């Protein structure tokens, strides 16, 4: 449901941007139409022209702001996406790594004692750097340690 959240946020940003622009356009148009309706009468023509200009400005500014507002959300989604990609790049090769003999057992606290490894260390699955068990990420490459 929340997988690929970066992409979802980016889509959401686009949808919000489009909705905001359309809404600003509609409201601006309504203001302009009511301005046009006032043009016929010479007592309200001045106000009508003001409403038409106001409607135009409203639509332009409204569209602009929903566009700018979506930047932040889109950028956030992009950030998550690139972070995920980065994580994949670092760690994906490790999952099907053939370099297993030195890999300590995941449950070092269980009864299976690692043969080649002191219990106080955990080897990075990506770069095989030896980290202490209390570190969550590899000191050398930043890959998540299990
Ligand atoms: Zn590493």
Boltz pocket constraint, residues with backbone or C-beta under 6 A from the ligand:
constraints:
  - pocket:
      binder: B
      contacts: [[A, 124], [A, 125], [A, 126], [A, 127], [A, 128], [A, 129], [A, 138], [A, 139], [A, 140], [A, 141], [A, 142], [A, 143]]
      max_distance: 6.0
